[in-house]
Amino acid sequence: MRIRTLLFAALVVSMSVRPVRAQLNSTSQSVAIKAGKLLDPETGKTTANQVILVEGNRIKEIGANVAIPAEAKIIDLSKATVLPGLFDAHSHLCMTVIPKRDHGNYYFTTLLDSTGYRAIEGVANGMAMLQSGFTTVRDVGNAGNYADTDLRRAIEAGWVQGPTIVNAGIIIAPYGGQFHLQPEKKDLATPEYLFADTRDEMRKAIRQNIHFGAKVIKIVVDDQDYIYSTEDIRFMIAEAHAAGVKLAAHCWTHAGAHNAAEAGVDSIEHGFRMTDEDLQLAKKNNVTLVGTEFTEKLTGTEEHKIWVDRLKRAHKIGVNMAFGTDVIDALPGETRGTLAVDYIQSWMEAGVPAADTLRAMTVNAARLLGVDKERGFLKPGMAADIIATPENPIEDIRTLKRVSFVMKEGAVIKQ
């Protein structure tokens, strides 16, 4: 029922295009935000009684003695903690698994939902992410025939509201992708995956994705009995980097994660069965771990314990980490945003300090996504992606579940 409500909201937005475009592109009036506390996630330091002056979609000035223009709109957040918008570095906005209909298997989801329908789902899920304070996401595939590219372009053009998106296009994988097919129906994995087993196929798949709007390349290393070798992965990294994009590697097994860490991918996704040796190798080769540590709500108790243990070991070893969720399910009473932010529970259970969790949700993710010159920090010249919480997240990270204010590129989304 919840997903129907969100889809209806998305359709309402699409029927009122002109007001939405006007709202998102309205940049004439200055806005002065009075912040009771201003939190810098990189340092963990909090400064009291600051003013953030926003002009257009950028932060112009920050300080205690900022001169506020007479015509500026005042937003009083004097009782709140103000910080940069959050990041989810592993999202699938254009996929929504309906557990009862799909029996918890997204293979059925891909057969039942068209690319157009999934683009509308992406609008609804993107709005829900914004409402929960996520102003930037990396969308790593499973979007049908490039629904993620269309969603990103629509948000950038101002047709709909949504987070900044760095999208992957179609996932590249060994034959079969993440599915196990029948010989009579071997085409049912397309367009969800691009099968690439030879170097020519790998190069073509990367170029096809970039041609159709991908801003990052996503590969699946190890969901079949045959997996990508270290040299396969190095080849694809070189091709992606030559085109100016990064490469993310889905790794579920020890062998897959080891190959990806040894190859030096930009990020390992999941890393469910990573050993301490794998984690050490990832640290040595400057690989960021986007661990998608599933909450107990979204996985079984025993599997959840494995996620938390791996997160605890990764933090202890000192692997660079960015926050990512991999949420695809629709659950009663929840939105894509509330399910995503709930993943901080896993970080708490792993004993990760709030300051490190917050860095993973902001500055670490911004650097991984390659947007750190534009987003992830509250500084003059940066995009005005700003949120506020009732309490200081450094003191109680759970306050991120109660985001009270959201601004995206100077437009107030939630107040």
C-alpha positions in Angstrom: 0.0 0.0 0.0 2.9 2.3 0.8 4.4 2.0 -2.6 1.1 2.8 -4.3 1.0 6.0 -2.2 4.5 7.0 -3.3 3.7 6.2 -7.0 0.6 8.3 -6.8 2.7 11.2 -5.3 5.2 10.8 -8.2 2.3 11.0 -10.7 1.0 14.2 -9.0 4.4 15.7 -9.4 4.5 14.8 -13.1 1.1 16.4 -13.6 2.3 19.7 -12.1 5.6 20.0 -14.0 5.7 23.8 -14.2 5.4 24.5 -10.5 8.0 21.9 -9.7 10.5 23.3 -12.3 9.8 26.8 -10.9 10.4 25.6 -7.4 13.6 23.8 -8.1 15.0 26.5 -10.3 13.9 29.5 -8.2 17.3 31.1 -7.3 16.6 34.8 -7.1 16.0 35.2 -3.3 18.8 34.9 -0.8 18.2 32.6 2.2 19.8 33.0 5.6 19.8 29.9 7.8 20.4 30.5 11.5 22.0 27.4 12.8 22.0 26.7 16.5 24.8 24.2 15.9 26.8 23.7 12.7 28.5 20.3 12.4 31.5 19.6 10.3 31.5 15.8 9.7 35.1 15.7 8.5 36.5 17.1 11.8 33.6 16.2 14.0 33.6 19.7 15.4 30.5 21.7 16.2 30.3 25.5 16.1 27.4 27.4 17.8 25.2 30.2 16.4 26.3 30.3 12.8 24.6 31.8 9.8 24.6 30.1 6.4 23.9 32.5 3.6 22.6 30.8 0.5 22.3 32.5 -2.9 20.8 30.5 -5.7 21.9 26.9 -5.4 25.2 27.7 -3.6 26.5 28.6 -0.2 27.8 32.1 -0.3 29.0 32.6 3.2 29.1 30.9 6.6 30.0 32.5 10.0 28.8 34.0 13.2 28.8 37.6 11.9 27.5 37.2 8.4 25.6 40.3 7.2 22.1 39.2 6.2 20.6 41.0 3.2 17.4 42.9 4.0 15.5 40.9 1.3 16.8 37.5 2.5 14.4 34.8 3.7 15.2 33.8 7.2 15.1 30.1 8.2 15.4 29.7 12.0 17.1 26.4 12.9 18.5 27.8 16.1 17.3 24.8 18.1 18.7 22.3 15.6 22.1 20.9 14.5 22.8 21.7 10.8 25.0 19.5 8.6 25.6 18.5 5.0 23.1 16.3 3.2 23.6 12.6 3.6 24.8 10.1 0.9 23.8 6.6 0.0 26.6 5.1 -2.1 24.6 1.9 -3.0 21.1 2.5 -4.0 18.6 1.0 -6.5 16.0 3.7 -6.9 14.4 2.1 -10.0 13.7 -1.2 -8.4 11.1 -2.0 -5.8 10.5 -5.6 -4.7 7.0 -6.3 -3.5 7.7 -9.2 -1.2 4.3 -10.9 -1.4 4.0 -10.5 -5.2 7.7 -11.2 -6.0 8.3 -13.8 -3.3 11.3 -11.8 -2.2 13.1 -12.5 -5.5 14.0 -9.4 -7.6 14.3 -11.7 -10.7 10.5 -11.8 -10.7 10.4 -8.0 -10.2 12.4 -7.5 -13.4 10.0 -9.7 -15.4 6.9 -7.9 -14.1 7.8 -4.2 -14.1 8.6 -2.3 -17.3 11.4 0.2 -17.6 8.9 3.1 -17.7 7.1 1.9 -14.6 10.4 1.6 -12.8 11.4 5.1 -13.8 8.2 6.3 -12.0 9.2 4.2 -9.0 12.5 5.9 -9.1 10.8 9.3 -8.8 8.9 8.1 -5.8 11.9 6.5 -4.1 14.1 9.5 -4.9 11.6 11.9 -3.2 11.5 9.5 -0.2 15.3 9.6 0.0 15.2 13.4 0.0 12.6 13.5 2.8 15.0 11.4 4.9 17.9 13.7 4.3 19.7 11.8 1.5 20.7 14.6 -1.0 23.1 12.4 -3.1 23.0 8.8 -4.1 25.1 6.5 -6.2 22.6 4.3 -8.1 24.3 1.1 -9.0 22.2 -0.6 -11.6 19.1 -2.9 -11.7 17.2 -0.1 -13.5 15.9 -2.0 -16.6 16.8 -0.3 -19.9 18.6 2.8 -18.4 15.7 4.1 -16.3 18.4 5.4 -13.9 19.8 7.7 -16.6 16.4 9.1 -17.4 15.7 9.6 -13.7 19.0 11.5 -13.3 18.4 13.7 -16.3 14.9 14.5 -15.2 16.1 15.6 -11.7 19.0 17.6 -13.2 16.5 19.3 -15.6 14.2 20.1 -12.7 11.2 18.1 -13.9 11.0 16.2 -10.7 12.5 16.4 -7.2 15.2 14.0 -6.2 18.7 13.6 -4.9 21.8 14.1 -7.0 22.4 10.8 -8.8 25.6 9.1 -9.9 24.3 6.2 -12.0 25.8 3.0 -13.3 23.5 2.1 -16.2 23.3 -1.7 -16.8 25.4 -3.9 -14.6 28.3 -5.8 -16.3 28.8 -9.4 -15.4 29.9 -12.8 -16.5 27.3 -14.8 -18.4 24.1 -15.1 -16.5 24.6 -12.0 -14.4 23.0 -12.6 -11.0 20.4 -14.9 -12.4 20.3 -18.6 -13.2 18.6 -19.0 -16.5 17.0 -21.8 -18.6 18.4 -22.6 -22.1 14.9 -21.9 -23.5 14.7 -18.5 -21.9 18.2 -17.3 -21.8 17.2 -13.7 -22.8 15.3 -13.1 -19.6 18.3 -11.5 -17.9 18.4 -8.6 -20.4 18.3 -5.7 -20.3 19.1 -6.1 -16.6 22.7 -7.2 -17.3 25.3 -6.9 -19.9 27.2 -10.2 -20.2 30.9 -9.7 -20.8 33.3 -12.6 -20.8 36.0 -11.6 -23.3 38.0 -8.4 -23.2 36.2 -7.1 -26.3 32.9 -7.7 -24.6 34.1 -5.9 -21.4 35.3 -2.9 -23.4 32.1 -2.7 -25.4 29.9 -3.0 -22.3 31.7 -0.2 -20.6 31.5 2.0 -23.6 27.8 1.2 -24.1 27.0 2.2 -20.6 28.9 5.5 -20.8 27.3 6.2 -24.2 23.9 5.8 -22.6 24.6 8.1 -19.6 26.4 6.0 -16.9 28.5 8.1 -14.6 30.1 5.0 -12.8 30.7 1.4 -14.0 29.3 -1.4 -11.9 30.5 -5.0 -12.3 29.4 -8.2 -10.7 32.5 -10.3 -9.9 31.3 -13.5 -8.4 27.6 -14.5 -8.5 28.3 -17.5 -10.8 30.5 -20.5 -10.3 32.9 -18.7 -12.7 34.2 -15.3 -11.5 36.2 -12.4 -12.9 39.9 -12.8 -12.4 42.2 -10.1 -11.0 43.4 -9.4 -14.5 39.9 -9.2 -15.9 39.0 -6.6 -13.2 42.2 -4.6 -13.8 41.4 -4.5 -17.5 37.9 -3.0 -16.8 39.3 -0.6 -14.2 41.7 0.7 -16.9 38.9 1.1 -19.5 36.6 2.9 -17.0 39.3 5.2 -15.8 40.4 6.0 -19.3 36.9 7.3 -19.9 36.9 9.3 -16.7 34.6 7.2 -14.5 35.2 4.9 -11.5 34.4 1.2 -11.1 32.4 -0.4 -8.4 32.6 -4.2 -7.9 29.9 -6.3 -6.4 31.6 -9.0 -4.3 29.8 -11.6 -2.2 32.4 -14.3 -1.7 35.9 -14.3 -0.3 37.4 -15.2 -3.7 35.6 -12.4 -5.5 36.4 -9.7 -2.9 40.1 -10.8 -2.9 40.3 -10.5 -6.7 38.7 -7.0 -6.6 40.9 -5.8 -3.7 44.0 -7.1 -5.4 43.0 -5.4 -8.6 42.4 -2.1 -6.8 38.8 -1.3 -7.7 37.5 2.0 -6.6 34.9 0.3 -4.3 33.9 -3.1 -3.2 30.2 -3.5 -2.8 28.9 -5.7 0.0 32.1 -7.7 0.8 30.0 -10.1 2.8 32.6 -12.8 3.2 35.7 -10.6 3.3 38.4 -12.1 5.5 40.9 -9.9 7.5 43.4 -10.6 4.8 41.0 -9.2 2.2 40.3 -6.2 4.3 44.0 -5.5 4.7 44.5 -5.8 1.0 41.7 -3.4 0.4 43.2 -0.9 2.8 46.7 -1.3 1.1 45.2 -0.7 -2.4 43.0 2.3 -1.3 39.8 0.5 -2.0 36.7 1.9 -0.4 34.3 -0.6 1.1 30.6 0.1 0.6 29.4 -2.6 2.9 25.6 -2.5 2.7 25.3 -3.9 6.3 21.7 -5.1 6.2 19.6 -4.5 9.2 17.9 -7.4 10.9 14.6 -6.1 9.6 15.8 -6.8 6.0 17.7 -10.0 6.6 17.8 -13.0 9.0 19.3 -12.8 12.4 22.3 -15.0 11.6 23.1 -13.2 8.4 22.8 -9.9 10.1 25.5 -11.0 12.7 27.9 -11.7 9.8 27.3 -8.2 8.4 28.0 -6.6 11.7 31.1 -8.7 12.4 32.6 -7.8 9.0 31.8 -4.1 9.6 33.5 -4.3 13.0 36.6 -5.9 11.5 36.8 -3.5 8.6 36.6 -0.5 11.0 39.2 -2.0 13.3 41.6 -2.6 10.4 41.0 0.9 9.1 39.5 0.3 5.7 38.1 3.5 4.2 34.3 3.1 4.2 31.3 4.8 2.6 27.7 4.3 3.7 25.5 2.3 1.3 22.3 0.4 1.8 21.1 -1.8 -1.2 17.5 -1.3 -0.1 15.1 -2.7 -2.7 12.1 -3.9 -0.6 8.8 -2.2 0.0 7.7 -2.7 3.5 4.4 -1.5 5.2 4.8 1.8 7.1 8.3 2.4 5.6 9.7 4.5 2.8 12.9 4.0 0.8 14.4 6.8 2.9 13.4 5.4 6.3 14.7 2.0 5.5 18.0 3.4 4.2 18.7 5.6 7.3 17.9 2.7 9.6 21.2 1.1 8.5 22.9 3.3 11.0 21.7 0.6 13.5 24.2 -1.9 12.1 27.0 0.6 12.5 26.0 1.2 16.1 25.9 -2.6 16.8 29.4 -2.9 15.3 30.6 -0.3 17.7 31.6 2.3 15.1 31.8 5.7 16.7 29.2 8.2 15.5 31.8 10.5 14.1 33.1 7.8 11.8 29.6 6.7 10.7 28.8 10.3 9.9 32.0 10.7 7.8 31.0 7.5 5.9 27.6 9.1 5.2 29.1 12.4 4.0 32.7 13.3 3.1 33.9 9.7 2.5 31.0 9.0 0.1 31.4 12.4 -1.6 35.1 11.6 -2.4 34.2 8.1 -3.6 31.5 9.5 -5.9 33.9 12.2 -7.2 31.6 15.0 -6.2 33.6 16.3 -3.2 34.4 19.6 -5.0 30.6 20.3 -5.1 28.9 18.4 -2.3 29.5 16.7 1.1 30.8 19.8 2.9 29.2 23.1 4.1 31.6 25.6 2.7 31.3 28.8 0.6 31.0 27.8 -3.1 29.6 24.4 -2.4 26.1 23.2 -3.4 23.5 24.2 -0.8 22.6 20.6 0.2 21.8 21.1 3.8 19.9 19.1 6.5 19.1 19.6 10.2 18.4 17.2 13.0 16.9 17.8 16.5 20.0 16.7 18.3 23.7 16.5 17.4 24.5 13.3 15.5 28.0 13.1 17.0 26.3 12.8 20.4 23.5 10.5 19.3 23.6 9.2 15.7 20.0 8.0 16.0 18.9 11.6 15.5 19.5 11.1 11.8 16.3 9.1 11.8 14.4 12.4 12.6 15.7 14.8 10.0 13.6 18.0 10.4 14.9 20.1 7.6 16.1 19.4 4.0 17.5 21.8 1.5 18.6 20.6 -1.9 20.6 23.0 -4.1 19.0 26.0 -2.3 15.4 24.7 -2.6 13.7 23.8 0.7 12.3 20.3 0.4 11.3 19.7 4.0 10.8 22.1 6.9 
